[in-house]
């Protein structure tokens, strides 16, 4: 056979499953970059009628939603069994079925009352699809998403510092079609100062409460300090106070453990003392330079923000109970908002949902979001509870998720990617002790 013809060897064919996984990861990475860089204000600046009236239907959904739908379709085709993929996805997350049922009921109401339904797709459906996709990925497959998340967060923080120092906005601040003038707070690529401050605050709490995100202290501490300082540029009072409260609780717990006799390395103790003195010096220097003046003015004079929240609750008294069951007429709602000085929106998630969707569907969507939060917390590290507290405070004090935006998807991505639950190592069962008489009988 030495002189026989050589049999040509076939090249190994690429695995279709691996190609689909690469496609899913690529689409999710681009979708995540779009979520943290293409806000409603950026899309409006690019002449895309996402929040403004006019345009066609394709412009009314966020680009990240299209990319997420494509990634979902690819994932369903991965094993050639879409029904089986759906069954496996929801068998491990049954509470999401409750959320999707409540969302579907709200969608039916939107069609029945002939109201815009794209608002509930980006706001309430996109975060669930993102979680279902991320939960199906391995830790190695999530790495490109995590690196892209850090890169986009740092990009927004740098832009926030630039806008605060220069007084020039990269993207004009708009609320729908209304151009907001005279606002000193930075917004970067996240659309609104309150949105930006909430996202950065969640990022800071993730870095503080989960050291494994960035283990080297020489990188993590400057990163936390850099991000914490940007909250002064973004000007969100709720976000700033929440972060400071979490830091205070962490410091109190650490002090209590030290009093009880916790041992720490000498170099760590020396470094911590030096950092504390340096931080105090930097704070006093920044205060003397007037860097905190605008932020402190937000606490002493909120430009009618408190009165707007009072008017928000007073607005419900202008409707009859029959109107509030399924939601009043949108024309009358807009007229009352203008009359009460709420041109920038109703600054409470639940009140705004009652006005838009009615009491029945507000209760349903609250139930659905609660089930979604429980499932998310079950799959996340304990540090995610602090971000959940921040989400609740944002919902209670601002327009937040009651309007058409992707803020909930941004916060959910931070939890799902940076704070996953660490799998517990499997414990091998101990061998059952056997009676000596039984052992003697076996060898007999």
Helices and strands as residue ranges (DSSP letters): H 16-37, H 40-45, G 57-60, H 63-76, H 82-91, H 95-112, H 118-120, I 121-125, H 126-135, H 139-166, E 174-175, E 178-179, H 193-209, G 211-214, H 217-234, H 237-259, H 266-288, H 293-300, H 305-315, G 316-318, H 321-326, H 330-339, H 349-357, H 359-378, H 384-397, G 400-402, H 407-418, H 436-443
